[in-house]
Amino acid sequence: MLRIKKLDIFIVKSFLMLFIGTFFICLFIFMMQFLWRYVDELVGKGLDMSVIAQFFFYSALTLVPISLPLAILLASLITFGNFGERYELLAMKAAGISLLKIMRPLAFFVCGLVAVSFYFQNVVGPIAQTKLYTLIISMKQKSPELDIPEGVFYSEIP
């Protein structure tokens, strides 16, 4: 029988706070990298804010599988680094708790996260990718609002 102890709750809580932060930081970094690839389709087309918001939403959904493993790795390294720095890991080891028992709550949490990620990649991921790439194609086909010739001084913008 699996009993949840206060130590397990403490470990998961300290991991979860770091995981949420590192996940959104990794997602932001990958979204900025993705944005630079498609900045030509966004600039100068006169797109509505709703279209740009859809672009960012669908790109964030497609980048979740890339940023999730990196966030898990970084959060676990930072969590156990903080435990070692504050001598909490030493106190746990001195109390007779093995390292595997210390890591067990995180292993269960990550296994649950893997199940959610598997469902997400099989159901939500393909739909988001399809909608994102149809949105990108429609943005590419939209004519630009301004037709500025190259190499010529353009004075028609007030």
VEXGUGU-503204 format. One record per residue: y, x, z of N, C-alpha, C, O in turn. Coordinates in steps of 0.05 Angstrom, whole numbers, plus 5000, padded with zeros to 4 digits. Layout:
n_north / n_east / n_up / ca_north / ca_east / ca_up / c_north / c_east / c_up / o_north / o_east / o_up
Y / X / Z / Y / X / Z / Y / X / Z / Y / X / Z
...
***
This chain:
n_north / n_east / n_up / ca_north / ca_east / ca_up / c_north / c_east / c_up / o_north / o_east / o_up
4977 / 5017 / 5000 / 5000 / 5000 / 5000 / 5025 / 5018 / 5000 / 5026 / 5037 / 5015
5044 / 5010 / 4984 / 5068 / 5026 / 4981 / 5090 / 5014 / 4999 / 5097 / 4991 / 4996
5099 / 5031 / 5017 / 5121 / 5022 / 5035 / 5146 / 5036 / 5027 / 5146 / 5060 / 5021
5168 / 5021 / 5026 / 5194 / 5033 / 5020 / 5207 / 5041 / 5046 / 5211 / 5025 / 5064
5213 / 5067 / 5048 / 5225 / 5078 / 5073 / 5255 / 5082 / 5068 / 5265 / 5080 / 5046
5269 / 5087 / 5090 / 5297 / 5092 / 5089 / 5303 / 5117 / 5073 / 5324 / 5118 / 5059
5286 / 5137 / 5074 / 5290 / 5161 / 5059 / 5288 / 5155 / 5029 / 5303 / 5167 / 5013
5269 / 5138 / 5021 / 5266 / 5131 / 4993 / 5291 / 5117 / 4983 / 5300 / 5122 / 4960
5302 / 5099 / 4999 / 5326 / 5084 / 4991 / 5350 / 5104 / 4989 / 5366 / 5101 / 4971
5351 / 5123 / 5007 / 5372 / 5143 / 5006 / 5371 / 5160 / 4981 / 5391 / 5165 / 4968
5347 / 5168 / 4973 / 5343 / 5185 / 4950 / 5350 / 5169 / 4924 / 5364 / 5180 / 4907
5340 / 5145 / 4923 / 5346 / 5129 / 4899 / 5375 / 5122 / 4897 / 5387 / 5122 / 4875
5388 / 5116 / 4919 / 5416 / 5109 / 4919 / 5433 / 5133 / 4910 / 5452 / 5130 / 4894
5427 / 5157 / 4920 / 5443 / 5180 / 4912 / 5437 / 5187 / 4883 / 5455 / 5197 / 4870
5413 / 5183 / 4873 / 5407 / 5187 / 4845 / 5421 / 5167 / 4827 / 5431 / 5174 / 4806
5421 / 5142 / 4836 / 5431 / 5120 / 4819 / 5461 / 5123 / 4814 / 5470 / 5118 / 4792
5476 / 5131 / 4834 / 5505 / 5134 / 4831 / 5511 / 5156 / 4810 / 5528 / 5153 / 4793
5496 / 5178 / 4813 / 5500 / 5200 / 4793 / 5490 / 5193 / 4766 / 5501 / 5201 / 4746
5468 / 5177 / 4765 / 5457 / 5169 / 4739 / 5476 / 5151 / 4723 / 5479 / 5155 / 4699
5489 / 5133 / 4737 / 5508 / 5115 / 4723 / 5531 / 5131 / 4712 / 5539 / 5127 / 4689
5541 / 5149 / 4728 / 5564 / 5166 / 4719 / 5556 / 5184 / 4695 / 5571 / 5185 / 4676
5534 / 5198 / 4697 / 5526 / 5216 / 4676 / 5518 / 5200 / 4651 / 5522 / 5210 / 4629
5507 / 5176 / 4654 / 5499 / 5160 / 4630 / 5524 / 5153 / 4614 / 5524 / 5156 / 4590
5545 / 5143 / 4628 / 5569 / 5135 / 4613 / 5584 / 5159 / 4602 / 5597 / 5157 / 4581
5583 / 5182 / 4616 / 5595 / 5206 / 4605 / 5580 / 5216 / 4580 / 5593 / 5223 / 4560
5554 / 5216 / 4581 / 5538 / 5224 / 4557 / 5542 / 5204 / 4534 / 5544 / 5212 / 4511
5543 / 5179 / 4541 / 5548 / 5158 / 4520 / 5575 / 5162 / 4507 / 5578 / 5159 / 4483
5595 / 5168 / 4523 / 5622 / 5173 / 4513 / 5623 / 5197 / 4495 / 5635 / 5196 / 4473
5609 / 5218 / 4503 / 5609 / 5243 / 4486 / 5595 / 5237 / 4459 / 5605 / 5245 / 4438
5573 / 5224 / 4460 / 5559 / 5218 / 4435 / 5574 / 5198 / 4418 / 5573 / 5199 / 4393
5589 / 5179 / 4430 / 5605 / 5160 / 4415 / 5628 / 5174 / 4401 / 5635 / 5167 / 4379
5640 / 5193 / 4414 / 5662 / 5208 / 4402 / 5652 / 5225 / 4378 / 5666 / 5227 / 4358
5628 / 5236 / 4381 / 5616 / 5251 / 4359 / 5610 / 5232 / 4336 / 5614 / 5240 / 4313
5600 / 5209 / 4342 / 5594 / 5189 / 4322 / 5619 / 5178 / 4308 / 5619 / 5173 / 4284
5641 / 5176 / 4324 / 5666 / 5166 / 4313 / 5678 / 5185 / 4293 / 5688 / 5176 / 4273
5676 / 5211 / 4298 / 5687 / 5230 / 4279 / 5673 / 5229 / 4252 / 5684 / 5236 / 4231
5648 / 5220 / 4252 / 5633 / 5218 / 4227 / 5644 / 5195 / 4210 / 5645 / 5197 / 4185
5652 / 5173 / 4223 / 5661 / 5149 / 4208 / 5691 / 5143 / 4212 / 5699 / 5120 / 4209
5707 / 5163 / 4217 / 5735 / 5159 / 4221 / 5749 / 5152 / 4195 / 5769 / 5138 / 4195
5738 / 5161 / 4172 / 5750 / 5155 / 4146 / 5748 / 5125 / 4140 / 5766 / 5114 / 4127
5727 / 5112 / 4149 / 5724 / 5083 / 4143 / 5742 / 5066 / 4161 / 5747 / 5043 / 4155
5752 / 5077 / 4183 / 5768 / 5062 / 4202 / 5798 / 5064 / 4197 / 5813 / 5045 / 4201
5807 / 5088 / 4188 / 5835 / 5093 / 4186 / 5846 / 5082 / 4160 / 5835 / 5086 / 4138
5869 / 5068 / 4161 / 5883 / 5059 / 4138 / 5871 / 5035 / 4124 / 5880 / 5028 / 4102
5853 / 5021 / 4136 / 5841 / 4998 / 4124 / 5852 / 4972 / 4134 / 5847 / 4951 / 4122
5867 / 4972 / 4155 / 5879 / 4948 / 4166 / 5857 / 4930 / 4179 / 5858 / 4906 / 4176
5839 / 4942 / 4193 / 5817 / 4927 / 4206 / 5827 / 4913 / 4231 / 5844 / 4924 / 4245
5816 / 4890 / 4237 / 5822 / 4876 / 4261 / 5811 / 4890 / 4285 / 5792 / 4906 / 4283
5822 / 4884 / 4308 / 5811 / 4895 / 4333 / 5783 / 4886 / 4339 / 5767 / 4900 / 4351
5776 / 4861 / 4330 / 5749 / 4851 / 4334 / 5728 / 4867 / 4318 / 5706 / 4872 / 4328
5736 / 4876 / 4294 / 5717 / 4892 / 4278 / 5714 / 4919 / 4290 / 5691 / 4929 / 4291
5735 / 4931 / 4300 / 5733 / 4957 / 4313 / 5717 / 4955 / 4339 / 5701 / 4973 / 4345
5721 / 4933 / 4353 / 5706 / 4929 / 4378 / 5676 / 4926 / 4372 / 5659 / 4936 / 4386
5670 / 4911 / 4351 / 5642 / 4908 / 4342 / 5630 / 4935 / 4334 / 5607 / 4941 / 4341
5646 / 4951 / 4320 / 5637 / 4978 / 4312 / 5630 / 4995 / 4337 / 5609 / 5008 / 4337
5648 / 4995 / 4357 / 5642 / 5011 / 4381 / 5619 / 4999 / 4397 / 5603 / 5015 / 4408
5616 / 4973 / 4398 / 5594 / 4961 / 4413 / 5567 / 4967 / 4400 / 5549 / 4975 / 4414
5565 / 4964 / 4374 / 5540 / 4969 / 4361 / 5533 / 4999 / 4360 / 5510 / 5007 / 4362
5554 / 5016 / 4358 / 5548 / 5045 / 4359 / 5539 / 5053 / 4387 / 5523 / 5071 / 4390
5551 / 5040 / 4408 / 5542 / 5047 / 4435 / 5513 / 5038 / 4440 / 5497 / 5052 / 4453
5506 / 5015 / 4428 / 5478 / 5006 / 4431 / 5458 / 5024 / 4417 / 5436 / 5028 / 4426
5466 / 5035 / 4394 / 5448 / 5053 / 4379 / 5447 / 5080 / 4392 / 5427 / 5095 / 4388
5467 / 5088 / 4408 / 5467 / 5114 / 4420 / 5455 / 5114 / 4448 / 5453 / 5136 / 4461
5447 / 5091 / 4459 / 5435 / 5090 / 4486 / 5409 / 5107 / 4487 / 5405 / 5121 / 4506
5391 / 5105 / 4467 / 5366 / 5121 / 4469 / 5370 / 5151 / 4468 / 5353 / 5166 / 4478
5393 / 5160 / 4457 / 5398 / 5188 / 4457 / 5410 / 5198 / 4484 / 5403 / 5219 / 4493
5427 / 5181 / 4495 / 5441 / 5190 / 4520 / 5425 / 5185 / 4545 / 5430 / 5197 / 4566
5405 / 5167 / 4544 / 5390 / 5160 / 4568 / 5373 / 5183 / 4579 / 5375 / 5189 / 4603
5357 / 5197 / 4562 / 5342 / 5220 / 4574 / 5360 / 5242 / 4584 / 5353 / 5255 / 4604
5382 / 5247 / 4570 / 5400 / 5268 / 4580 / 5413 / 5261 / 4606 / 5417 / 5278 / 4624
5419 / 5235 / 4610 / 5431 / 5226 / 4635 / 5410 / 5228 / 4658 / 5418 / 5235 / 4680
5385 / 5221 / 4652 / 5364 / 5223 / 4673 / 5361 / 5252 / 4681 / 5359 / 5258 / 4705
5360 / 5270 / 4662 / 5357 / 5299 / 4668 / 5380 / 5309 / 4685 / 5377 / 5322 / 4705
5405 / 5304 / 4676 / 5428 / 5314 / 4690 / 5431 / 5302 / 4718 / 5437 / 5316 / 4737
5425 / 5276 / 4720 / 5428 / 5263 / 4746 / 5407 / 5273 / 4766 / 5413 / 5277 / 4790
5383 / 5278 / 4757 / 5362 / 5289 / 4775 / 5368 / 5317 / 4783 / 5364 / 5325 / 4806
5378 / 5333 / 4764 / 5386 / 5361 / 4772 / 5409 / 5361 / 4791 / 5408 / 5377 / 4811
5429 / 5345 / 4787 / 5452 / 5344 / 4805 / 5443 / 5333 / 4833 / 5453 / 5342 / 4853
5426 / 5313 / 4833 / 5417 / 5301 / 4858 / 5403 / 5321 / 4875 / 5409 / 5324 / 4899
5383 / 5334 / 4864 / 5368 / 5354 / 4880 / 5384 / 5379 / 4886 / 5379 / 5392 / 4906
5403 / 5385 / 4868 / 5422 / 5407 / 4874 / 5439 / 5401 / 4898 / 5445 / 5418 / 4915
5449 / 5375 / 4899 / 5465 / 5367 / 4922 / 5448 / 5366 / 4948 / 5458 / 5374 / 4969
5423 / 5357 / 4946 / 5406 / 5358 / 4969 / 5402 / 5386 / 4979 / 5402 / 5391 / 5003
5398 / 5405 / 4961 / 5395 / 5433 / 4969 / 5420 / 5445 / 4980 / 5420 / 5461 / 4999
5443 / 5437 / 4969 / 5468 / 5448 / 4978 / 5476 / 5438 / 5006 / 5488 / 5453 / 5021
5469 / 5413 / 5012 / 5476 / 5402 / 5038 / 5453 / 5404 / 5058 / 5453 / 5392 / 5079
5433 / 5420 / 5051 / 5410 / 5426 / 5068 / 5393 / 5401 / 5075 / 5378 / 5401 / 5094
5396 / 5380 / 5059 / 5380 / 5356 / 5063 / 5352 / 5360 / 5054 / 5333 / 5350 / 5066
5349 / 5375 / 5032 / 5322 / 5381 / 5022 / 5307 / 5399 / 5042 / 5283 / 5395 / 5046
5321 / 5417 / 5054 / 5309 / 5434 / 5075 / 5301 / 5417 / 5099 / 5280 / 5422 / 5111
5317 / 5398 / 5107 / 5310 / 5381 / 5129 / 5286 / 5363 / 5123 / 5269 / 5359 / 5140
5284 / 5354 / 5099 / 5261 / 5338 / 5091 / 5235 / 5355 / 5091 / 5214 / 5346 / 5100
5238 / 5379 / 5081 / 5214 / 5397 / 5081 / 5207 / 5405 / 5110 / 5183 / 5408 / 5116
5227 / 5409 / 5127 / 5221 / 5416 / 5155 / 5209 / 5393 / 5170 / 5195 / 5397 / 5190
5213 / 5368 / 5161 / 5201 / 5345 / 5174 / 5173 / 5341 / 5165 / 5159 / 5323 / 5175
5163 / 5358 / 5146 / 5136 / 5356 / 5138 / 5131 / 5339 / 5113 / 5109 / 5332 / 5107
5152 / 5332 / 5099 / 5150 / 5316 / 5075 / 5147 / 5334 / 5051 / 5163 / 5352 / 5048
5126 / 5330 / 5036 / 5122 / 5348 / 5012 / 5142 / 5341 / 4990 / 5154 / 5319 / 4990
5145 / 5359 / 4972 / 5164 / 5356 / 4950 / 5156 / 5332 / 4932 / 5173 / 5318 / 4921
5130 / 5328 / 4929 / 5121 / 5306 / 4913 / 5128 / 5279 / 4925 / 5134 / 5260 / 4911
5126 / 5278 / 4952 / 5134 / 5253 / 4966 / 5164 / 5248 / 4964 / 5173 / 5225 / 4964
5179 / 5270 / 4964 / 5208 / 5267 / 4961 / 5215 / 5257 / 4933 / 5234 / 5241 / 4930
5201 / 5266 / 4913 / 5207 / 5259 / 4886 / 5194 / 5232 / 4877 / 5200 / 5222 / 4856
5176 / 5222 / 4893 / 5161 / 5197 / 4886 / 5179 / 5173 / 4880 / 5175 / 5159 / 4860
5200 / 5167 / 4897 / 5217 / 5144 / 4890 / 5231 / 5147 / 4864 / 5235 / 5127 / 4849
5240 / 5171 / 4857 / 5253 / 5175 / 4832 / 5233 / 5172 / 4809 / 5241 / 5163 / 4787
5209 / 5181 / 4813 / 5188 / 5178 / 4792 / 5183 / 5148 / 4786 / 5181 / 5140 / 4763
5182 / 5132 / 4807 / 5178 / 5103 / 4803 / 5202 / 5090 / 4790 / 5199 / 5073 / 4772
5226 / 5099 / 4798 / 5250 / 5088 / 4786 / 5252 / 5095 / 4756 / 5259 / 5078 / 4740
5245 / 5120 / 4750 / 5247 / 5129 / 4722 / 5225 / 5115 / 4705 / 5229 / 5109 / 4682
5202 / 5110 / 4717 / 5181 / 5095 / 4703 / 5190 / 5066 / 4696 / 5185 / 5056 / 4674
5204 / 5054 / 4715 / 5215 / 5028 / 4709 / 5237 / 5029 / 4688 / 5239 / 5011 / 4671
5252 / 5050 / 4688 / 5273 / 5055 / 4668 / 5261 / 5060 / 4641 / 5272 / 5052 / 4620
5238 / 5073 / 4640 / 5224 / 5078 / 4615 / 5214 / 5052 / 4603 / 5216 / 5048 / 4579
5204 / 5034 / 4620 / 5195 / 5008 / 4610 / 5218 / 4992 / 4598 / 5216 / 4979 / 4577
5241 / 4992 / 4612 / 5265 / 4978 / 4602 / 5274 / 4991 / 4576 / 5282 / 4977 / 4557
5274 / 5017 / 4575 / 5283 / 5032 / 4551 / 5264 / 5026 / 4527 / 5273 / 5024 / 4505
5238 / 5024 / 4532 / 5219 / 5018 / 4511 / 5224 / 4990 / 4499 / 5225 / 4987 / 4475
5229 / 4971 / 4517 / 5236 / 4944 / 4507 / 5262 / 4944 / 4492 / 5264 / 4931 / 4471
5281 / 4959 / 4502 / 5308 / 4960 / 4489 / 5305 / 4972 / 4461 / 5318 / 4962 / 4442
5290 / 4994 / 4459 / 5288 / 5007 / 4433 / 5271 / 4991 / 4413 / 5276 / 4993 / 4389
5253 / 4974 / 4422 / 5237 / 4958 / 4404 / 5250 / 4932 / 4396 / 5245 / 4922 / 4374
5267 / 4921 / 4413 / 5278 / 4895 / 4408 / 5308 / 4897 / 4401 / 5316 / 4888 / 4379
5324 / 4909 / 4418 / 5353 / 4909 / 4414 / 5361 / 4931 / 4395 / 5380 / 4926 / 4379
5348 / 4954 / 4395 / 5356 / 4976 / 4378 / 5357 / 4970 / 4348 / 5377 / 4976 / 4335
5335 / 4960 / 4337 / 5335 / 4954 / 4308 / 5356 / 4933 / 4300 / 5368 / 4936 / 4279
5360 / 4913 / 4316 / 5381 / 4893 / 4310 / 5409 / 4906 / 4310 / 5425 / 4900 / 4292
5414 / 4923 / 4330 / 5440 / 4935 / 4332 / 5444 / 4955 / 4309 / 5466 / 4956 / 4298
5424 / 4970 / 4301 / 5427 / 4988 / 4279 / 5432 / 4973 / 4253 / 5448 / 4982 / 4236
5418 / 4951 / 4249 / 5422 / 4936 / 4224 / 5450 / 4925 / 4223 / 5463 / 4927 / 4202
5460 / 4914 / 4245 / 5487 / 4903 / 4245 / 5508 / 4925 / 4243 / 5529 / 4921 / 4230
5503 / 4948 / 4255 / 5522 / 4970 / 4253 / 5524 / 4980 / 4224 / 5547 / 4984 / 4214
5502 / 4984 / 4211 / 5504 / 4995 / 4184 / 5514 / 4975 / 4164 / 5526 / 4982 / 4144
5509 / 4949 / 4168 / 5521 / 4929 / 4150 / 5551 / 4928 / 4155 / 5567 / 4924 / 4136
5560 / 4932 / 4180 / 5588 / 4933 / 4186 / 5601 / 4958 / 4173 / 5624 / 4956 / 4163
5587 / 4980 / 4174 / 5598 / 5005 / 4162 / 5600 / 5002 / 4132 / 5620 / 5010 / 4120
5580 / 4989 / 4119 / 5582 / 4985 / 4090 / 5605 / 4966 / 4083 / 5619 / 4971 / 4063
5608 / 4945 / 4099 / 5631 / 4927 / 4093 / 5658 / 4941 / 4098 / 5677 / 4934 / 4084
5659 / 4959 / 4117 / 5684 / 4974 / 4122 / 5689 / 4993 / 4099 / 5713 / 4997 / 4092
5669 / 5005 / 4088 / 5672 / 5023 / 4065 / 5682 / 5008 / 4040 / 5697 / 5019 / 4025
5672 / 4984 / 4037 / 5679 / 4969 / 4013 / 5707 / 4956 / 4014 / 5718 / 4947 / 3994
5718 / 4954 / 4038 / 5745 / 4942 / 4041 / 5765 / 4961 / 4029 / 5765 / 4986 / 4034
5784 / 4950 / 4013 / 5804 / 4967 / 4000 / 5825 / 4975 / 4021 / 5831 / 4960 / 4039
5836 / 4998 / 4017 / 5857 / 5007 / 4036 / 5882 / 4991 / 4033 / 5889 / 4982 / 4011
5896 / 4987 / 4056 / 5922 / 4973 / 4055 / 5944 / 4989 / 4041 / 5961 / 4979 / 4027
5943 / 5015 / 4046 / 5963 / 5033 / 4034 / 5949 / 5051 / 4014 / 5929 / 5063 / 4019
5961 / 5052 / 3990 / 5950 / 5070 / 3970 / 5970 / 5093 / 3967 / 5989 / 5092 / 3951
5966 / 5114 / 3983 / 5984 / 5137 / 3983 / 5973 / 5158 / 3964 / 5951 / 5168 / 3968
5989 / 5164 / 3943 / 5979 / 5185 / 3924 / 5980 / 5213 / 3938 / 5996 / 5218 / 3955
5962 / 5230 / 3929 / 5959 / 5256 / 3941 / 5979 / 5275 / 3929 / 5982 / 5276 / 3905
5992 / 5291 / 3946 / 6010 / 5312 / 3937 / 6038 / 5302 / 3929 / 6053 / 5317 / 3918
6044 / 5277 / 3934 / 6070 / 5265 / 3927 / 6083 / 5254 / 3952 / 6070 / 5243 / 3969
6110 / 5257 / 3954 / 6124 / 5246 / 3977 / 6125 / 5216 / 3974 / 6133 / 5205 / 3953
6116 / 5202 / 3995 / 6113 / 5173 / 3994 / 6134 / 5161 / 4012 / 6134 / 5166 / 4036
6151 / 5145 / 4002 / 6174 / 5134 / 4017 / 6173 / 5103 / 4020 / 6194 / 5092 / 4026
6151 / 5091 / 4015 / 6150 / 5062 / 4016 / 6143 / 5051 / 4044 / 6141 / 5026 / 4047
6138 / 5067 / 4063 / 6132 / 5058 / 4091 / 6158 / 5058 / 4106 / 6172 / 5079 / 4108
6166 / 5035 / 4117 / 6192 / 5034 / 4131 / 6191 / 5050 / 4157 / 6211 / 5051 / 4172
***
